[in-house]
Amino acid sequence: MAFDLSQAPRQSGRCALITGANIGLGYETAKAFAGLGGSVILACRNVQKAQAARDSILAIHPQAEILVEQLDLSDLASVRACAARILAQRQTLDLLINNAGIMMPPYSLSTDGFESQFAANYLGHFVLTGALLPLLNATPGARVVTLSSLAHRWGPIRYDDPHFTQGYDKRRAYGQSKLACLVFALELQRRLAASGAGTLSVAAHPGVAATNLGQHLPGVARWLMPVAGLIFNTAEGGAWPTLYAALGQDIAGGDYCGPSRMRQMSGPATKVGCSRTARDPEQGRKLWTLSEQLTGTHYLD
């Protein structure tokens, strides 16, 4: 059965932190959550754009509580600073939505020396989730929603060279980052369950949606992205799987949500399948070890 946002419960008294919420899927997710009465933390690299997004949401939902936090996922010092501020301000957190991402940019390294897509899409979220997990675990019914992609099938994860120092392929690097997001979400659920925590870890992907994510795509593909909503999903529709993963009353830990039509490219949100690699517990253990080694972050040991 496809998810219907109109049937989602009110979110009064609940708070969601959404990364990359100033535009695209993150903005639409934040707007929908605010419309259900929840408070939202827009965690974004560009504070001015986040403030403009906040003002736009408040124009639609004047009673909403919308906060802005600076967060650059490609800089682990920024990730840790943002998490420290949240920890100092709050005793609970209902939803962490790991949404922000970049897609197929020219080769570059992050502040910490990581391939840019692996850093912004995955490693920054690995560190952020670990830092905020005490708040989530202190909150009944909390969830972590991590955004993956159809591109998770483009992998694999290059454990011997995750930063593509031996030849950059932006498509494979993007696929690696999104496979890592999905492997992480499923491995996090295994570790949460083993620890006895009540927090759920789930994943979602938008299918093909009309967002700004395709700004680095080659040629015609880049120009077609803004009109993708005519054939596939709008940005609003692309956010439905995220909202289902976050709010669906039938969601269980480890579920993966995506569009229900055209081979998961468009349509209402439902639970979907993923690659065998993503489900492999050995992949989960290997990625977790690599992530700890790269970032120096350890949690749920």
N, C-alpha and C positions, 0 to 999 in steps of 0.2 A: 504494500500500500504506500502511495506517495505521501510525503509530508505536506501538511497544509498549515502554513504559518498562522492562519486565522484561528486554528484550534490550539495554538501554543498557550500555555498558562501565563498569567500575568507574572511579571518579574519584579514587582515592587519589593524593595528591601534587598535585592540581589545586585551584585557588582560584577562587571566583566571588564577585564583588561584585554584590549585588542591591539596587536601590533600592526603598524602600517595602516591605520584607520582613517587617514586623511583623504583617501581616494579609492576608487574601485571597489573590490570585494569587501575590504575592511570597512570602508565608509558605509556601504550598504548594510553590512552586518551590524555596525554600531547604530545606525539609524533605526533599524528594525528592533533591536534590543531596547533602545530608548523609548520607542513607541509602545513597547510592552510594559513600560514603567520602571525599567532597570536603570541603574547608574552605570556610566561607561567611562573608562579611562582610555583615552586615545594616546597610545604610546608610539611616537613617530620621530623620525630623524629631523624633519623640518618643523620646528615649533610654530612658525608663522602659518604654514599650510594647515597644521593641525588646529590652530585657533580658528582659521577660516572654516574648516570642516565643522568644528564645534558650533560656530555661529549659524551655519547652514542647518544643522540638525535642530538647534534651538528655535529656529524660525518655523520649523515644522512641528516640533514638540516642545513648546515653551516651558513646560513644567519639568523637563528632564534635567538630570544632574550629569553634566559632561565635564570631565576633567582632562587636562592635557599634561603629558609627561614626555620629556625629551628622551629618545632612545635611538641609538645608532647600533644596529645589530652587527655591523661589520667591525665594531670596535668593542672588545670585551670589557674594557674599562668603563665605557658608556653603559653597557648592559648591567654591569655590577652596580654602578652608581644609581641607575634607575631602580633596580631591584631594592637597593638599600633605602631609597626614599619611600618606596611602597611599603616595605616592612616597617619603617618608622611611623607611617601614617595609619596603617590598618591592622586590625586583628584577624580579619577574615577576607577571603577572596573566593567568589563563587565560580568564576570562569576565567581561564586563561586561554585566549585564542591566538595561537601562533600563526598569524596570517601573512605578515610582510614577506616580500620576496622580490628578487630581480630575475630577469630571464634573458639569457644569451647575450650578455654584454661583451665588448672586447676584453681581452685578457688583462687582468689586474690582480694585485694582491691586496688584502685587507691590511688594516693597521697592524694586525698581529701576524701577518705573513701567510695568510690562508688564501686560497683561490676565492675570488670575490663571491661567487654564487654559493659555494660550500659554506662560506662564512656567514653571509647575510640570510640565506634561506634556512640553514640548518644549525651550524655551530652556535651562533648567537642565541637561537631559541633553546638549544640544549642547556646553555648556561643560565638563561633567564628562567626556564622551567625549574631547574634545580634550586635556584635561589628563592623562588616563590613557593616551592612545594610545602614548606611549613605552614604558610597561610592557607593554601588549598586544603591540606590535610586537617586543618583546624575548622574547616567549613563543611558541614553536612551537605552532601549532594554535589560537591564540587566536581568540575570536569576540566581537563586539558584537551583542547581541540587543536590538532596540528594539521596544517594544510599541505597536502601532497598534490599530485597532478597525474593525468594520464601519462605524462612523460616519465613516471617512475619506472616504466617498462623499458626506457632507453638506457638504463644503467650499463654496467654494474657499478658498484662502489669500488674504486681503485685503491685498495688498502695499501698497496705498495707505493702509490703516487697520487694521493687524493687531491693535490694541488696542481696537477697537470704540468709539472716541471719538464716533462719529456715530450712536450707537444700538446698544445691546447686545442681542444675541440669543444666549442662553446655549447653545442647541442648535447654532447655526452656529459659535459660538466653540469649542465642544467638537469639532465636526467639523473645523474648521480646525486645531486643535492635533494631532488624530490623523492628519490628512492630512500635516501637517508632519513628524510622526514617521516616517511611511512614506516620504515623499519624501527625508527625510534619510538613512534607512537605505540606500536604493538609491543615492543620490548618494555617500554615504560609501564604498560598495563600489566605485563607479567610480573614485574618487580613490585608494583603497587599491590597486586593481589597477594604476592608472597609475603609482603610486609604486614598484611592485614589492614592496609589503609583503605578508606572508603572512597577516595578520589578515583574517578574514572579517566582513563586516557583513551581517546578516540581520534579518528582522522577523517578528513573530508577532502574532496577535490571538486573544482567548479565545472569540469568539462571544458568546453570552449565558450568563453564569455568575452564580451566587448569591454575590455579594460585597457589601461595604459601599459600593461605588462609587456606587450609586444613591440615596444619602441625600438628594440635592438634587433628585431627580426629582419631578415634580408628582403630587399626589394618589394615586390608586390605584396608579400605576406604582411609586411608592416603596415601598408596602407589599407589592407582589408580588415585589420583588427577592429577599428572603430565601428565597422558595420557588421561585425560578426553576429551581433544581436538580432539581425534580420533573419539569420538562418539558424543560429544556435541559441545561446542565452544572452540576455542583457546582463549588465553588471549586477543588477538586482536579482535576476534569476540565478546568476552564478553564485550568489551568496546563500541560496536556499540550502545546499548541502551542509554548509557550515552551521547554519541556524538549526538544521535538523540534528546534527551531531551535538550541538550545544544544548538544545531545548527539547528534543524529542523524548517523550515519556517512555518509549520502548527501547531506548538506546542502552546497550550494555558495553562494558569495557572491551576495547579491541574492535568495535564496530568501525566500518569504513563507509562513508556516505558520499554519494555522487549523483549526477543526473540519471534519469531513468530511461532516456531514449537515445537513439542513434549511437549505439555502442558507448554509452556514458558521455556523450558529447553535449546533450541538451535535454531539456525537460525538467519536470518536478524532481525533487530529491527523494532518494530511496537508499537502502543499504545495497552496496555493490561489492563485487569481488576485486581481488588484486593479484599480483604476480606471486608465484610460489616463492621467489626470492624474498619478497617483502615479508612473507609469513614464516620464514625459516628462523627458528630460535637461535641457530648458530650464527646467522647473520646479525641478529640482535646482539648477541654477546660480543661479537667481533667489533661491531660499530660502537657499542658502549665503551669498550676498552680503548679504541682509537680516540673517541671523543674525550674521554678522561685524560688521555695522554696529551692531546693537543691543547686542551683548554685548562688543564689543572683543576677541573671541577669534579668533585666526587659526591654522589648522593645515592640514597637507597642502597647502601652497602650492607 
